[in-house]
Amino acid sequence: MITLFNRKKLTVTYDINEQARIRTLLAGEGIDYSVKTVNRLSSSSFSAGSRVRTGTYGQNTEAMIEYIIYVKKADYERAGKLIQK
């Protein structure tokens, strides 16, 4: 089980296909992982309603969703070598 205390950030990507490739590689090697998904265009408490006013005009929609992939600290080195192209 991956927790806040035993995890390390492996990579960050905005490409859904890249995160799927990485997840497939990690699962194939039996490496436990977790993915945090962040919608970069969603409003926050600091800019409440800003997306409602402006929509996505001028925004790079390819960088809309950020995928942060974490692995256990013990698996970090092996996972890093595995995902390198």
Steps between C-alpha positions, in 0.01 A plus 500: 500500500633840404465768766605861529802390704639221280444643152718693258394693191609301195386730223251765392335503158214675325463227237234237570671250269834546677348445842325187369833371361673559833221335697511196270876468543481531878214252530681255273799503735285475812594849622232658717410854392241771548391777267386844610298683236484880512269704276701817441198689364272437796424794720653522843413688814752766392343559159142398555293522185785606273443216253130589486585854391773419246437141392807340346588783263876529474561187708710211379242224521768236444642593841161504669542178702818428693583140595740455791621143540635383836680177592635364824838643594643148494388455136603844374833405337360195324190688383709790371714270286191319376317806367798656323455489126 
